[in-house]
Amino acid sequence: MKTHSYLTLYLVSILNVSLMAQTITVDLPVSRMVFQRSSANTATVPVRGSVQGQTTRIKGRLVARQGGQTTDWREGTIQNRTFQLNIPTTGGFYDLELIALAGNTELERYRRERIGVGEVFVVSGQSNNFGESGLGLPATDDRVSVVNQWQSDANQFDENAFSMAFVQAGSGTYCGPRNPLYIWGGLGDRLVARLGVPVLFLGAAHPGSSSQNWREAAQGIDR
């Protein structure tokens, strides 16, 4: 009798774990990533990931968090358990909402917060734009983002090591992939207040670089 009871409890436990298993895994976008909008204040947010279990359909939308407008539901495509979905939208701060379905039966609802559509700035130049490590003007607005990465070797940069650690540009963060935070958090506050959309700074300034270096870089010349 006891053996039968233990076996029943074991099977129920396995069933509960199976039901609680995550169906949706999202690779892109990550939280606080900002996509560049067009001059018409529009952008298409790509959503990529994978699904498990009996999922045959995936639907998604962007829910307005601050600015922008909640989008209609869009249906994605699934092939070999990976999905892709593109959501057109306007400038604003959003939460991504996804639904995994088996036919018309909902299996899981997933939410990823703080996806930005706005302005992306690449910081270039020499030491005046690079700033100084340990000194920075942090942002207070939740919509100002940076990549929180510090590339310690000033003469080498590995693009394969580029981090996806997008964070709010607060105290103690970096303007990655290679710069201190410097003034960019404070400037971000001013830009967000004026433009009404999220902003992202990517730090690529290099002490001692010249205008010729940046001109050649823009032309794809690698020296």
PyMOL commands that place a pseudoatom at each C-alpha (Angstrom):
pseudoatom trace, name=CA, resn=MET, resi=1, chain=A, elem=C, hetatm=0, pos=[0.000, 0.000, 0.000]
pseudoatom trace, name=CA, resn=LYS, resi=2, chain=A, elem=C, hetatm=0, pos=[2.786, 2.382, 0.940]
pseudoatom trace, name=CA, resn=THR, resi=3, chain=A, elem=C, hetatm=0, pos=[4.691, 1.551, -2.235]
pseudoatom trace, name=CA, resn=HIS, resi=4, chain=A, elem=C, hetatm=0, pos=[1.631, 2.401, -4.324]
pseudoatom trace, name=CA, resn=SER, resi=5, chain=A, elem=C, hetatm=0, pos=[1.200, 5.737, -2.508]
pseudoatom trace, name=CA, resn=TYR, resi=6, chain=A, elem=C, hetatm=0, pos=[4.857, 6.685, -2.970]
pseudoatom trace, name=CA, resn=LEU, resi=7, chain=A, elem=C, hetatm=0, pos=[4.665, 5.813, -6.668]
pseudoatom trace, name=CA, resn=THR, resi=8, chain=A, elem=C, hetatm=0, pos=[1.543, 7.953, -7.073]
pseudoatom trace, name=CA, resn=LEU, resi=9, chain=A, elem=C, hetatm=0, pos=[3.212, 10.923, -5.356]
pseudoatom trace, name=CA, resn=TYR, resi=10, chain=A, elem=C, hetatm=0, pos=[6.304, 10.474, -7.529]
pseudoatom trace, name=CA, resn=LEU, resi=11, chain=A, elem=C, hetatm=0, pos=[4.272, 10.513, -10.747]
pseudoatom trace, name=CA, resn=VAL, resi=12, chain=A, elem=C, hetatm=0, pos=[2.293, 13.555, -9.608]
pseudoatom trace, name=CA, resn=SER, resi=13, chain=A, elem=C, hetatm=0, pos=[5.568, 15.356, -8.809]
pseudoatom trace, name=CA, resn=ILE, resi=14, chain=A, elem=C, hetatm=0, pos=[6.936, 14.623, -12.286]
pseudoatom trace, name=CA, resn=LEU, resi=15, chain=A, elem=C, hetatm=0, pos=[3.705, 15.892, -13.836]
pseudoatom trace, name=CA, resn=ASN, resi=16, chain=A, elem=C, hetatm=0, pos=[3.859, 19.126, -11.810]
pseudoatom trace, name=CA, resn=VAL, resi=17, chain=A, elem=C, hetatm=0, pos=[7.485, 19.761, -12.853]
pseudoatom trace, name=CA, resn=SER, resi=18, chain=A, elem=C, hetatm=0, pos=[6.549, 19.153, -16.490]
pseudoatom trace, name=CA, resn=LEU, resi=19, chain=A, elem=C, hetatm=0, pos=[3.621, 21.571, -16.282]
pseudoatom trace, name=CA, resn=MET, resi=20, chain=A, elem=C, hetatm=0, pos=[5.811, 24.227, -14.650]
pseudoatom trace, name=CA, resn=ALA, resi=21, chain=A, elem=C, hetatm=0, pos=[8.626, 23.899, -17.193]
pseudoatom trace, name=CA, resn=GLN, resi=22, chain=A, elem=C, hetatm=0, pos=[9.309, 27.059, -19.163]
pseudoatom trace, name=CA, resn=THR, resi=23, chain=A, elem=C, hetatm=0, pos=[7.890, 26.889, -22.676]
pseudoatom trace, name=CA, resn=ILE, resi=24, chain=A, elem=C, hetatm=0, pos=[9.255, 30.178, -24.091]
pseudoatom trace, name=CA, resn=THR, resi=25, chain=A, elem=C, hetatm=0, pos=[12.915, 31.251, -24.132]
pseudoatom trace, name=CA, resn=VAL, resi=26, chain=A, elem=C, hetatm=0, pos=[13.686, 34.707, -25.542]
pseudoatom trace, name=CA, resn=ASP, resi=27, chain=A, elem=C, hetatm=0, pos=[17.152, 35.484, -26.948]
pseudoatom trace, name=CA, resn=LEU, resi=28, chain=A, elem=C, hetatm=0, pos=[16.322, 38.872, -28.462]
pseudoatom trace, name=CA, resn=PRO, resi=29, chain=A, elem=C, hetatm=0, pos=[15.537, 41.541, -27.431]
pseudoatom trace, name=CA, resn=VAL, resi=30, chain=A, elem=C, hetatm=0, pos=[17.110, 41.752, -24.000]
pseudoatom trace, name=CA, resn=SER, resi=31, chain=A, elem=C, hetatm=0, pos=[15.816, 44.089, -21.329]
pseudoatom trace, name=CA, resn=ARG, resi=32, chain=A, elem=C, hetatm=0, pos=[16.814, 47.773, -21.746]
pseudoatom trace, name=CA, resn=MET, resi=33, chain=A, elem=C, hetatm=0, pos=[18.003, 47.304, -25.314]
pseudoatom trace, name=CA, resn=VAL, resi=34, chain=A, elem=C, hetatm=0, pos=[17.099, 50.321, -27.459]
pseudoatom trace, name=CA, resn=PHE, resi=35, chain=A, elem=C, hetatm=0, pos=[16.300, 50.109, -31.173]
pseudoatom trace, name=CA, resn=GLN, resi=36, chain=A, elem=C, hetatm=0, pos=[16.956, 53.134, -33.378]
pseudoatom trace, name=CA, resn=ARG, resi=37, chain=A, elem=C, hetatm=0, pos=[13.759, 54.735, -34.659]
pseudoatom trace, name=CA, resn=SER, resi=38, chain=A, elem=C, hetatm=0, pos=[13.423, 56.232, -38.123]
pseudoatom trace, name=CA, resn=SER, resi=39, chain=A, elem=C, hetatm=0, pos=[12.803, 59.883, -38.953]
pseudoatom trace, name=CA, resn=ALA, resi=40, chain=A, elem=C, hetatm=0, pos=[9.111, 58.913, -39.039]
pseudoatom trace, name=CA, resn=ASN, resi=41, chain=A, elem=C, hetatm=0, pos=[9.355, 57.756, -35.393]
pseudoatom trace, name=CA, resn=THR, resi=42, chain=A, elem=C, hetatm=0, pos=[8.951, 54.072, -36.332]
pseudoatom trace, name=CA, resn=ALA, resi=43, chain=A, elem=C, hetatm=0, pos=[11.006, 50.901, -35.944]
pseudoatom trace, name=CA, resn=THR, resi=44, chain=A, elem=C, hetatm=0, pos=[10.569, 47.146, -36.214]
pseudoatom trace, name=CA, resn=VAL, resi=45, chain=A, elem=C, hetatm=0, pos=[11.543, 45.193, -33.106]
pseudoatom trace, name=CA, resn=PRO, resi=46, chain=A, elem=C, hetatm=0, pos=[12.886, 41.697, -33.937]
pseudoatom trace, name=CA, resn=VAL, resi=47, chain=A, elem=C, hetatm=0, pos=[11.954, 38.970, -31.470]
pseudoatom trace, name=CA, resn=ARG, resi=48, chain=A, elem=C, hetatm=0, pos=[13.917, 35.698, -31.550]
pseudoatom trace, name=CA, resn=GLY, resi=49, chain=A, elem=C, hetatm=0, pos=[13.920, 32.658, -29.289]
pseudoatom trace, name=CA, resn=SER, resi=50, chain=A, elem=C, hetatm=0, pos=[12.858, 29.046, -28.846]
pseudoatom trace, name=CA, resn=VAL, resi=51, chain=A, elem=C, hetatm=0, pos=[9.835, 27.087, -27.649]
pseudoatom trace, name=CA, resn=GLN, resi=52, chain=A, elem=C, hetatm=0, pos=[9.367, 23.704, -26.003]
pseudoatom trace, name=CA, resn=GLY, resi=53, chain=A, elem=C, hetatm=0, pos=[6.605, 21.159, -25.543]
pseudoatom trace, name=CA, resn=GLN, resi=54, chain=A, elem=C, hetatm=0, pos=[3.551, 21.104, -27.783]
pseudoatom trace, name=CA, resn=THR, resi=55, chain=A, elem=C, hetatm=0, pos=[3.869, 24.709, -29.002]
pseudoatom trace, name=CA, resn=THR, resi=56, chain=A, elem=C, hetatm=0, pos=[2.670, 25.165, -32.585]
pseudoatom trace, name=CA, resn=ARG, resi=57, chain=A, elem=C, hetatm=0, pos=[2.083, 28.928, -32.596]
pseudoatom trace, name=CA, resn=ILE, resi=58, chain=A, elem=C, hetatm=0, pos=[3.670, 32.046, -31.089]
pseudoatom trace, name=CA, resn=LYS, resi=59, chain=A, elem=C, hetatm=0, pos=[2.117, 35.493, -30.802]
pseudoatom trace, name=CA, resn=GLY, resi=60, chain=A, elem=C, hetatm=0, pos=[3.590, 38.713, -29.491]
pseudoatom trace, name=CA, resn=ARG, resi=61, chain=A, elem=C, hetatm=0, pos=[2.969, 42.395, -28.897]
pseudoatom trace, name=CA, resn=LEU, resi=62, chain=A, elem=C, hetatm=0, pos=[4.630, 45.413, -27.309]
pseudoatom trace, name=CA, resn=VAL, resi=63, chain=A, elem=C, hetatm=0, pos=[2.790, 46.878, -24.333]
pseudoatom trace, name=CA, resn=ALA, resi=64, chain=A, elem=C, hetatm=0, pos=[3.360, 50.613, -23.831]
pseudoatom trace, name=CA, resn=ARG, resi=65, chain=A, elem=C, hetatm=0, pos=[5.170, 51.283, -20.573]
pseudoatom trace, name=CA, resn=GLN, resi=66, chain=A, elem=C, hetatm=0, pos=[6.032, 54.955, -21.005]
pseudoatom trace, name=CA, resn=GLY, resi=67, chain=A, elem=C, hetatm=0, pos=[5.284, 56.723, -24.267]
pseudoatom trace, name=CA, resn=GLY, resi=68, chain=A, elem=C, hetatm=0, pos=[4.425, 54.878, -27.457]
pseudoatom trace, name=CA, resn=GLN, resi=69, chain=A, elem=C, hetatm=0, pos=[1.266, 52.850, -28.098]
pseudoatom trace, name=CA, resn=THR, resi=70, chain=A, elem=C, hetatm=0, pos=[0.511, 49.204, -27.352]
pseudoatom trace, name=CA, resn=THR, resi=71, chain=A, elem=C, hetatm=0, pos=[0.712, 47.245, -30.610]
pseudoatom trace, name=CA, resn=ASP, resi=72, chain=A, elem=C, hetatm=0, pos=[-1.677, 44.694, -32.034]
pseudoatom trace, name=CA, resn=TRP, resi=73, chain=A, elem=C, hetatm=0, pos=[-0.829, 41.018, -31.584]
pseudoatom trace, name=CA, resn=ARG, resi=74, chain=A, elem=C, hetatm=0, pos=[1.496, 39.686, -34.293]
pseudoatom trace, name=CA, resn=GLU, resi=75, chain=A, elem=C, hetatm=0, pos=[1.912, 36.002, -35.175]
pseudoatom trace, name=CA, resn=GLY, resi=76, chain=A, elem=C, hetatm=0, pos=[5.425, 34.643, -35.594]
pseudoatom trace, name=CA, resn=THR, resi=77, chain=A, elem=C, hetatm=0, pos=[6.829, 31.574, -37.315]
pseudoatom trace, name=CA, resn=ILE, resi=78, chain=A, elem=C, hetatm=0, pos=[8.221, 28.427, -35.685]
pseudoatom trace, name=CA, resn=GLN, resi=79, chain=A, elem=C, hetatm=0, pos=[10.733, 26.068, -37.281]
pseudoatom trace, name=CA, resn=ASN, resi=80, chain=A, elem=C, hetatm=0, pos=[12.676, 23.339, -35.445]
pseudoatom trace, name=CA, resn=ARG, resi=81, chain=A, elem=C, hetatm=0, pos=[11.517, 24.808, -32.103]
pseudoatom trace, name=CA, resn=THR, resi=82, chain=A, elem=C, hetatm=0, pos=[12.975, 28.241, -32.844]
pseudoatom trace, name=CA, resn=PHE, resi=83, chain=A, elem=C, hetatm=0, pos=[10.739, 31.206, -33.512]
pseudoatom trace, name=CA, resn=GLN, resi=84, chain=A, elem=C, hetatm=0, pos=[11.004, 34.625, -35.064]
pseudoatom trace, name=CA, resn=LEU, resi=85, chain=A, elem=C, hetatm=0, pos=[8.625, 37.525, -34.912]
pseudoatom trace, name=CA, resn=ASN, resi=86, chain=A, elem=C, hetatm=0, pos=[8.850, 41.154, -36.064]
pseudoatom trace, name=CA, resn=ILE, resi=87, chain=A, elem=C, hetatm=0, pos=[6.772, 43.847, -34.377]
pseudoatom trace, name=CA, resn=PRO, resi=88, chain=A, elem=C, hetatm=0, pos=[6.454, 47.294, -36.020]
pseudoatom trace, name=CA, resn=THR, resi=89, chain=A, elem=C, hetatm=0, pos=[5.988, 50.096, -33.520]
pseudoatom trace, name=CA, resn=THR, resi=90, chain=A, elem=C, hetatm=0, pos=[6.650, 53.755, -32.710]
pseudoatom trace, name=CA, resn=GLY, resi=91, chain=A, elem=C, hetatm=0, pos=[9.092, 55.436, -30.337]
pseudoatom trace, name=CA, resn=GLY, resi=92, chain=A, elem=C, hetatm=0, pos=[8.532, 54.600, -26.675]
pseudoatom trace, name=CA, resn=PHE, resi=93, chain=A, elem=C, hetatm=0, pos=[9.372, 52.345, -23.726]
pseudoatom trace, name=CA, resn=TYR, resi=94, chain=A, elem=C, hetatm=0, pos=[7.685, 48.934, -23.877]
pseudoatom trace, name=CA, resn=ASP, resi=95, chain=A, elem=C, hetatm=0, pos=[7.224, 45.545, -22.261]
pseudoatom trace, name=CA, resn=LEU, resi=96, chain=A, elem=C, hetatm=0, pos=[7.323, 42.551, -24.614]
pseudoatom trace, name=CA, resn=GLU, resi=97, chain=A, elem=C, hetatm=0, pos=[4.468, 40.077, -24.156]
pseudoatom trace, name=CA, resn=LEU, resi=98, chain=A, elem=C, hetatm=0, pos=[4.453, 36.637, -25.821]
pseudoatom trace, name=CA, resn=ILE, resi=99, chain=A, elem=C, hetatm=0, pos=[1.952, 33.781, -25.875]
pseudoatom trace, name=CA, resn=ALA, resi=100, chain=A, elem=C, hetatm=0, pos=[2.820, 30.171, -26.744]
pseudoatom trace, name=CA, resn=LEU, resi=101, chain=A, elem=C, hetatm=0, pos=[-0.095, 28.136, -28.083]
pseudoatom trace, name=CA, resn=ALA, resi=102, chain=A, elem=C, hetatm=0, pos=[-0.901, 24.580, -29.132]
pseudoatom trace, name=CA, resn=GLY, resi=103, chain=A, elem=C, hetatm=0, pos=[-3.483, 25.286, -31.798]
pseudoatom trace, name=CA, resn=ASN, resi=104, chain=A, elem=C, hetatm=0, pos=[-5.784, 27.721, -30.023]
pseudoatom trace, name=CA, resn=THR, resi=105, chain=A, elem=C, hetatm=0, pos=[-4.918, 26.523, -26.510]
pseudoatom trace, name=CA, resn=GLU, resi=106, chain=A, elem=C, hetatm=0, pos=[-2.693, 28.889, -24.527]
pseudoatom trace, name=CA, resn=LEU, resi=107, chain=A, elem=C, hetatm=0, pos=[0.314, 27.130, -22.971]
pseudoatom trace, name=CA, resn=GLU, resi=108, chain=A, elem=C, hetatm=0, pos=[2.305, 29.998, -21.513]
pseudoatom trace, name=CA, resn=ARG, resi=109, chain=A, elem=C, hetatm=0, pos=[2.315, 33.790, -21.339]
pseudoatom trace, name=CA, resn=TYR, resi=110, chain=A, elem=C, hetatm=0, pos=[5.735, 35.440, -21.107]
pseudoatom trace, name=CA, resn=ARG, resi=111, chain=A, elem=C, hetatm=0, pos=[6.714, 39.045, -20.373]
pseudoatom trace, name=CA, resn=ARG, resi=112, chain=A, elem=C, hetatm=0, pos=[10.062, 40.837, -20.746]
pseudoatom trace, name=CA, resn=GLU, resi=113, chain=A, elem=C, hetatm=0, pos=[10.183, 44.385, -19.412]
pseudoatom trace, name=CA, resn=ARG, resi=114, chain=A, elem=C, hetatm=0, pos=[11.810, 47.578, -20.656]
pseudoatom trace, name=CA, resn=ILE, resi=115, chain=A, elem=C, hetatm=0, pos=[12.380, 47.400, -24.412]
pseudoatom trace, name=CA, resn=GLY, resi=116, chain=A, elem=C, hetatm=0, pos=[13.214, 50.769, -25.933]
pseudoatom trace, name=CA, resn=VAL, resi=117, chain=A, elem=C, hetatm=0, pos=[12.547, 52.326, -29.323]
pseudoatom trace, name=CA, resn=GLY, resi=118, chain=A, elem=C, hetatm=0, pos=[14.272, 55.685, -29.546]
pseudoatom trace, name=CA, resn=GLU, resi=119, chain=A, elem=C, hetatm=0, pos=[17.749, 57.097, -30.146]
pseudoatom trace, name=CA, resn=VAL, resi=120, chain=A, elem=C, hetatm=0, pos=[21.079, 55.230, -30.169]
pseudoatom trace, name=CA, resn=PHE, resi=121, chain=A, elem=C, hetatm=0, pos=[24.307, 57.250, -29.878]
pseudoatom trace, name=CA, resn=VAL, resi=122, chain=A, elem=C, hetatm=0, pos=[27.835, 55.966, -30.535]
pseudoatom trace, name=CA, resn=VAL, resi=123, chain=A, elem=C, hetatm=0, pos=[30.392, 57.996, -28.560]
pseudoatom trace, name=CA, resn=SER, resi=124, chain=A, elem=C, hetatm=0, pos=[33.555, 58.531, -30.594]
pseudoatom trace, name=CA, resn=GLY, resi=125, chain=A, elem=C, hetatm=0, pos=[36.577, 60.816, -30.338]
pseudoatom trace, name=CA, resn=GLN, resi=126, chain=A, elem=C, hetatm=0, pos=[39.620, 61.102, -28.092]
pseudoatom trace, name=CA, resn=SER, resi=127, chain=A, elem=C, hetatm=0, pos=[40.116, 61.654, -24.346]
pseudoatom trace, name=CA, resn=ASN, resi=128, chain=A, elem=C, hetatm=0, pos=[37.649, 64.557, -24.114]
pseudoatom trace, name=CA, resn=ASN, resi=129, chain=A, elem=C, hetatm=0, pos=[34.884, 62.112, -25.022]
pseudoatom trace, name=CA, resn=PHE, resi=130, chain=A, elem=C, hetatm=0, pos=[36.431, 59.137, -23.261]
pseudoatom trace, name=CA, resn=GLY, resi=131, chain=A, elem=C, hetatm=0, pos=[36.354, 60.771, -19.824]
pseudoatom trace, name=CA, resn=GLU, resi=132, chain=A, elem=C, hetatm=0, pos=[37.945, 59.288, -16.722]
pseudoatom trace, name=CA, resn=SER, resi=133, chain=A, elem=C, hetatm=0, pos=[37.329, 55.964, -15.027]
pseudoatom trace, name=CA, resn=GLY, resi=134, chain=A, elem=C, hetatm=0, pos=[35.586, 56.297, -11.680]
pseudoatom trace, name=CA, resn=LEU, resi=135, chain=A, elem=C, hetatm=0, pos=[34.048, 59.666, -12.525]
pseudoatom trace, name=CA, resn=GLY, resi=136, chain=A, elem=C, hetatm=0, pos=[30.606, 59.831, -14.049]
pseudoatom trace, name=CA, resn=LEU, resi=137, chain=A, elem=C, hetatm=0, pos=[27.295, 61.648, -14.136]
pseudoatom trace, name=CA, resn=PRO, resi=138, chain=A, elem=C, hetatm=0, pos=[24.639, 58.959, -13.612]
pseudoatom trace, name=CA, resn=ALA, resi=139, chain=A, elem=C, hetatm=0, pos=[21.174, 59.126, -15.104]
pseudoatom trace, name=CA, resn=THR, resi=140, chain=A, elem=C, hetatm=0, pos=[18.048, 59.251, -12.978]
pseudoatom trace, name=CA, resn=ASP, resi=141, chain=A, elem=C, hetatm=0, pos=[15.546, 58.476, -15.751]
pseudoatom trace, name=CA, resn=ASP, resi=142, chain=A, elem=C, hetatm=0, pos=[14.742, 54.790, -16.191]
pseudoatom trace, name=CA, resn=ARG, resi=143, chain=A, elem=C, hetatm=0, pos=[14.874, 55.160, -19.989]
pseudoatom trace, name=CA, resn=VAL, resi=144, chain=A, elem=C, hetatm=0, pos=[18.619, 55.940, -20.287]
pseudoatom trace, name=CA, resn=SER, resi=145, chain=A, elem=C, hetatm=0, pos=[20.626, 52.802, -21.154]
pseudoatom trace, name=CA, resn=VAL, resi=146, chain=A, elem=C, hetatm=0, pos=[24.271, 51.817, -21.529]
pseudoatom trace, name=CA, resn=VAL, resi=147, chain=A, elem=C, hetatm=0, pos=[26.131, 48.551, -21.999]
pseudoatom trace, name=CA, resn=ASN, resi=148, chain=A, elem=C, hetatm=0, pos=[27.675, 47.832, -18.609]
pseudoatom trace, name=CA, resn=GLN, resi=149, chain=A, elem=C, hetatm=0, pos=[31.002, 46.514, -19.867]
pseudoatom trace, name=CA, resn=TRP, resi=150, chain=A, elem=C, hetatm=0, pos=[34.572, 47.633, -19.315]
pseudoatom trace, name=CA, resn=GLN, resi=151, chain=A, elem=C, hetatm=0, pos=[37.274, 46.629, -21.805]
pseudoatom trace, name=CA, resn=SER, resi=152, chain=A, elem=C, hetatm=0, pos=[40.404, 46.998, -19.695]
pseudoatom trace, name=CA, resn=ASP, resi=153, chain=A, elem=C, hetatm=0, pos=[42.997, 46.703, -22.470]
pseudoatom trace, name=CA, resn=ALA, resi=154, chain=A, elem=C, hetatm=0, pos=[42.944, 50.075, -24.230]
pseudoatom trace, name=CA, resn=ASN, resi=155, chain=A, elem=C, hetatm=0, pos=[44.745, 48.743, -27.315]
pseudoatom trace, name=CA, resn=GLN, resi=156, chain=A, elem=C, hetatm=0, pos=[42.646, 45.663, -28.003]
pseudoatom trace, name=CA, resn=PHE, resi=157, chain=A, elem=C, hetatm=0, pos=[38.951, 45.083, -28.483]
pseudoatom trace, name=CA, resn=ASP, resi=158, chain=A, elem=C, hetatm=0, pos=[37.309, 41.729, -29.023]
pseudoatom trace, name=CA, resn=GLU, resi=159, chain=A, elem=C, hetatm=0, pos=[33.982, 42.126, -30.802]
pseudoatom trace, name=CA, resn=ASN, resi=160, chain=A, elem=C, hetatm=0, pos=[33.123, 38.526, -29.914]
pseudoatom trace, name=CA, resn=ALA, resi=161, chain=A, elem=C, hetatm=0, pos=[33.226, 39.494, -26.232]
pseudoatom trace, name=CA, resn=PHE, resi=162, chain=A, elem=C, hetatm=0, pos=[30.662, 42.248, -26.699]
pseudoatom trace, name=CA, resn=SER, resi=163, chain=A, elem=C, hetatm=0, pos=[28.271, 42.047, -23.775]
pseudoatom trace, name=CA, resn=MET, resi=164, chain=A, elem=C, hetatm=0, pos=[24.473, 42.068, -23.918]
pseudoatom trace, name=CA, resn=ALA, resi=165, chain=A, elem=C, hetatm=0, pos=[24.336, 43.543, -20.396]
pseudoatom trace, name=CA, resn=PHE, resi=166, chain=A, elem=C, hetatm=0, pos=[22.155, 46.576, -21.085]
pseudoatom trace, name=CA, resn=VAL, resi=167, chain=A, elem=C, hetatm=0, pos=[21.473, 48.513, -17.881]
pseudoatom trace, name=CA, resn=GLN, resi=168, chain=A, elem=C, hetatm=0, pos=[20.058, 51.818, -16.711]
pseudoatom trace, name=CA, resn=ALA, resi=169, chain=A, elem=C, hetatm=0, pos=[22.930, 54.333, -16.777]
pseudoatom trace, name=CA, resn=GLY, resi=170, chain=A, elem=C, hetatm=0, pos=[23.053, 54.716, -13.027]
pseudoatom trace, name=CA, resn=SER, resi=171, chain=A, elem=C, hetatm=0, pos=[25.888, 55.115, -10.552]
pseudoatom trace, name=CA, resn=GLY, resi=172, chain=A, elem=C, hetatm=0, pos=[28.729, 52.600, -10.911]
pseudoatom trace, name=CA, resn=THR, resi=173, chain=A, elem=C, hetatm=0, pos=[27.960, 51.647, -14.513]
pseudoatom trace, name=CA, resn=TYR, resi=174, chain=A, elem=C, hetatm=0, pos=[30.112, 51.957, -17.637]
pseudoatom trace, name=CA, resn=CYS, resi=175, chain=A, elem=C, hetatm=0, pos=[29.404, 53.299, -21.096]
pseudoatom trace, name=CA, resn=GLY, resi=176, chain=A, elem=C, hetatm=0, pos=[30.471, 50.063, -22.750]
pseudoatom trace, name=CA, resn=PRO, resi=177, chain=A, elem=C, hetatm=0, pos=[31.858, 48.479, -24.661]
pseudoatom trace, name=CA, resn=ARG, resi=178, chain=A, elem=C, hetatm=0, pos=[34.937, 50.579, -23.865]
pseudoatom trace, name=CA, resn=ASN, resi=179, chain=A, elem=C, hetatm=0, pos=[34.272, 53.853, -22.047]
pseudoatom trace, name=CA, resn=PRO, resi=180, chain=A, elem=C, hetatm=0, pos=[33.584, 55.125, -18.522]
pseudoatom trace, name=CA, resn=LEU, resi=181, chain=A, elem=C, hetatm=0, pos=[30.120, 56.527, -17.874]
pseudoatom trace, name=CA, resn=TYR, resi=182, chain=A, elem=C, hetatm=0, pos=[31.490, 60.115, -17.884]
pseudoatom trace, name=CA, resn=ILE, resi=183, chain=A, elem=C, hetatm=0, pos=[28.742, 62.661, -18.768]
pseudoatom trace, name=CA, resn=TRP, resi=184, chain=A, elem=C, hetatm=0, pos=[26.523, 60.356, -20.795]
pseudoatom trace, name=CA, resn=GLY, resi=185, chain=A, elem=C, hetatm=0, pos=[24.065, 59.432, -18.064]
pseudoatom trace, name=CA, resn=GLY, resi=186, chain=A, elem=C, hetatm=0, pos=[23.301, 63.091, -17.330]
pseudoatom trace, name=CA, resn=LEU, resi=187, chain=A, elem=C, hetatm=0, pos=[23.072, 63.935, -21.032]
pseudoatom trace, name=CA, resn=GLY, resi=188, chain=A, elem=C, hetatm=0, pos=[20.712, 61.003, -21.433]
pseudoatom trace, name=CA, resn=ASP, resi=189, chain=A, elem=C, hetatm=0, pos=[18.361, 62.483, -18.831]
pseudoatom trace, name=CA, resn=ARG, resi=190, chain=A, elem=C, hetatm=0, pos=[18.200, 65.736, -20.784]
pseudoatom trace, name=CA, resn=LEU, resi=191, chain=A, elem=C, hetatm=0, pos=[17.649, 63.992, -24.116]
pseudoatom trace, name=CA, resn=VAL, resi=192, chain=A, elem=C, hetatm=0, pos=[14.884, 61.765, -22.771]
pseudoatom trace, name=CA, resn=ALA, resi=193, chain=A, elem=C, hetatm=0, pos=[13.133, 64.764, -21.234]
pseudoatom trace, name=CA, resn=ARG, resi=194, chain=A, elem=C, hetatm=0, pos=[13.280, 66.597, -24.551]
pseudoatom trace, name=CA, resn=LEU, resi=195, chain=A, elem=C, hetatm=0, pos=[12.644, 63.752, -27.002]
pseudoatom trace, name=CA, resn=GLY, resi=196, chain=A, elem=C, hetatm=0, pos=[10.252, 61.637, -24.948]
pseudoatom trace, name=CA, resn=VAL, resi=197, chain=A, elem=C, hetatm=0, pos=[11.859, 58.334, -26.013]
pseudoatom trace, name=CA, resn=PRO, resi=198, chain=A, elem=C, hetatm=0, pos=[14.531, 56.008, -24.531]
pseudoatom trace, name=CA, resn=VAL, resi=199, chain=A, elem=C, hetatm=0, pos=[18.180, 56.589, -25.421]
pseudoatom trace, name=CA, resn=LEU, resi=200, chain=A, elem=C, hetatm=0, pos=[21.205, 54.288, -25.516]
pseudoatom trace, name=CA, resn=PHE, resi=201, chain=A, elem=C, hetatm=0, pos=[24.894, 55.270, -25.457]
pseudoatom trace, name=CA, resn=LEU, resi=202, chain=A, elem=C, hetatm=0, pos=[27.631, 52.982, -26.817]
pseudoatom trace, name=CA, resn=GLY, resi=203, chain=A, elem=C, hetatm=0, pos=[31.123, 54.080, -25.787]
pseudoatom trace, name=CA, resn=ALA, resi=204, chain=A, elem=C, hetatm=0, pos=[33.777, 53.787, -28.501]
pseudoatom trace, name=CA, resn=ALA, resi=205, chain=A, elem=C, hetatm=0, pos=[36.003, 56.807, -27.771]
pseudoatom trace, name=CA, resn=HIS, resi=206, chain=A, elem=C, hetatm=0, pos=[39.747, 56.201, -27.484]
pseudoatom trace, name=CA, resn=PRO, resi=207, chain=A, elem=C, hetatm=0, pos=[42.309, 58.473, -25.787]
pseudoatom trace, name=CA, resn=GLY, resi=208, chain=A, elem=C, hetatm=0, pos=[44.892, 59.830, -28.208]
pseudoatom trace, name=CA, resn=SER, resi=209, chain=A, elem=C, hetatm=0, pos=[42.892, 59.021, -31.332]
pseudoatom trace, name=CA, resn=SER, resi=210, chain=A, elem=C, hetatm=0, pos=[42.730, 61.561, -34.150]
pseudoatom trace, name=CA, resn=SER, resi=211, chain=A, elem=C, hetatm=0, pos=[40.082, 62.742, -36.577]
pseudoatom trace, name=CA, resn=GLN, resi=212, chain=A, elem=C, hetatm=0, pos=[41.949, 60.819, -39.273]
pseudoatom trace, name=CA, resn=ASN, resi=213, chain=A, elem=C, hetatm=0, pos=[41.559, 57.602, -37.274]
pseudoatom trace, name=CA, resn=TRP, resi=214, chain=A, elem=C, hetatm=0, pos=[37.804, 58.126, -37.083]
pseudoatom trace, name=CA, resn=ARG, resi=215, chain=A, elem=C, hetatm=0, pos=[37.519, 59.068, -40.757]
pseudoatom trace, name=CA, resn=GLU, resi=216, chain=A, elem=C, hetatm=0, pos=[39.342, 55.896, -41.761]
pseudoatom trace, name=CA, resn=ALA, resi=217, chain=A, elem=C, hetatm=0, pos=[37.221, 53.823, -39.396]
pseudoatom trace, name=CA, resn=ALA, resi=218, chain=A, elem=C, hetatm=0, pos=[34.052, 55.260, -40.964]
pseudoatom trace, name=CA, resn=GLN, resi=219, chain=A, elem=C, hetatm=0, pos=[35.416, 54.233, -44.384]
pseudoatom trace, name=CA, resn=GLY, resi=220, chain=A, elem=C, hetatm=0, pos=[36.123, 50.699, -43.185]
pseudoatom trace, name=CA, resn=ILE, resi=221, chain=A, elem=C, hetatm=0, pos=[39.924, 51.113, -43.258]
pseudoatom trace, name=CA, resn=ASP, resi=222, chain=A, elem=C, hetatm=0, pos=[41.551, 48.894, -40.639]
pseudoatom trace, name=CA, resn=ARG, resi=223, chain=A, elem=C, hetatm=0, pos=[45.090, 49.818, -39.591]
for i in range(1, 223): cmd.bond("trace and resi %d" % i, "trace and resi %d" % (i + 1))
show_as sticks, trace
zoom trace
